């Protein structure tokens, strides 16, 4: 299982809102306005998420818009640097005895 940070840059309000709802339905946690955390996702969960996102955005992203998914191996989570208040991120990462460096 890996943890993934999913970030997006989408200007269309409706599409952005649909993506937010989809990510939340799939169990992702919003940690910033355009950043979500998919914590301890299995390969199958990530594949299903990727299919759902592709279906949503296929042929509708404008030039310059993007969605980025970055994998973070469990043993590397303790190296995540975080400054600021994001209780959902701290709670999620600390569920498996991982500690953030601040």
PLY file of the C-alpha trace (Angstrom):
ply
format ascii 1.0
element vertex 102
property float x
property float y
property float z
element edge 101
property int vertex1
property int vertex2
end_header
0.00 0.00 0.00
1.14 3.49 -0.80
-0.09 6.92 0.08
-0.70 9.31 -2.78
-0.94 13.07 -2.95
-3.35 14.11 -5.70
-3.10 17.70 -6.91
-4.99 19.45 -9.64
-5.07 22.71 -11.55
-8.52 23.02 -13.13
-10.15 26.34 -13.93
-13.69 25.12 -14.69
-15.71 25.39 -11.46
-18.16 22.62 -12.35
-15.47 20.13 -13.35
-13.37 21.00 -10.32
-16.37 20.46 -8.02
-17.13 17.10 -9.67
-13.53 16.03 -9.18
-13.61 17.04 -5.51
-16.77 14.98 -4.96
-15.28 12.00 -6.78
-12.07 12.09 -4.75
-14.04 12.32 -1.50
-16.31 9.44 -2.54
-13.24 7.31 -3.22
-11.92 7.95 0.30
-9.44 10.73 -0.40
-8.98 13.43 2.22
-8.75 17.09 1.28
-5.66 18.68 2.80
-5.60 21.89 0.75
-7.99 23.42 -1.77
-6.41 21.56 -4.67
-4.55 18.77 -2.85
-5.97 15.47 -1.64
-4.44 12.58 0.25
-5.22 9.00 -0.72
-3.86 7.30 2.40
-2.76 3.65 2.34
-4.41 2.88 -0.99
-4.03 -0.58 -2.45
-3.03 -0.90 -6.10
-6.60 -1.89 -7.00
-8.04 1.20 -5.26
-5.65 3.45 -7.15
-6.52 1.77 -10.45
-10.26 2.26 -9.84
-9.65 5.89 -8.87
-7.60 6.46 -12.02
-10.38 4.97 -14.19
-13.03 7.16 -12.52
-10.92 10.32 -12.85
-10.14 9.57 -16.51
-13.83 9.04 -17.20
-14.66 12.38 -15.57
-12.00 14.49 -17.25
-11.58 12.70 -20.58
-11.52 15.29 -23.38
-12.66 18.16 -21.13
-9.43 19.44 -19.59
-8.39 22.75 -21.07
-4.84 23.49 -22.19
-2.60 24.03 -19.17
-4.90 22.14 -16.77
-3.71 18.98 -15.10
-4.10 16.36 -12.40
-1.00 14.98 -10.72
-0.77 11.89 -8.50
2.42 11.45 -6.47
3.16 8.20 -4.64
4.77 8.28 -1.21
5.94 4.93 0.14
4.88 4.29 3.75
8.47 4.33 5.02
8.95 7.79 3.46
5.90 9.45 5.05
7.91 10.49 8.08
9.98 12.66 5.74
6.99 14.71 4.61
7.52 18.31 5.61
4.39 20.15 6.66
3.92 23.69 7.87
0.52 25.03 8.82
-2.74 23.65 10.05
-4.25 20.68 8.31
-5.77 18.46 10.94
-7.01 15.95 8.36
-3.47 15.47 7.05
-1.94 15.13 10.50
-4.65 12.70 11.63
-4.31 10.58 8.49
-0.56 10.37 8.53
-0.43 9.70 12.25
-2.91 6.81 12.05
-0.04 4.44 11.34
2.40 5.91 13.87
3.97 8.13 11.25
5.25 11.48 12.42
5.63 14.62 10.39
8.71 16.76 10.55
7.66 20.35 11.10
0 1
1 2
2 3
3 4
4 5
5 6
6 7
7 8
8 9
9 10
10 11
11 12
12 13
13 14
14 15
15 16
16 17
17 18
18 19
19 20
20 21
21 22
22 23
23 24
24 25
25 26
26 27
27 28
28 29
29 30
30 31
31 32
32 33
33 34
34 35
35 36
36 37
37 38
38 39
39 40
40 41
41 42
42 43
43 44
44 45
45 46
46 47
47 48
48 49
49 50
50 51
51 52
52 53
53 54
54 55
55 56
56 57
57 58
58 59
59 60
60 61
61 62
62 63
63 64
64 65
65 66
66 67
67 68
68 69
69 70
70 71
71 72
72 73
73 74
74 75
75 76
76 77
77 78
78 79
79 80
80 81
81 82
82 83
83 84
84 85
85 86
86 87
87 88
88 89
89 90
90 91
91 92
92 93
93 94
94 95
95 96
96 97
97 98
98 99
99 100
100 101
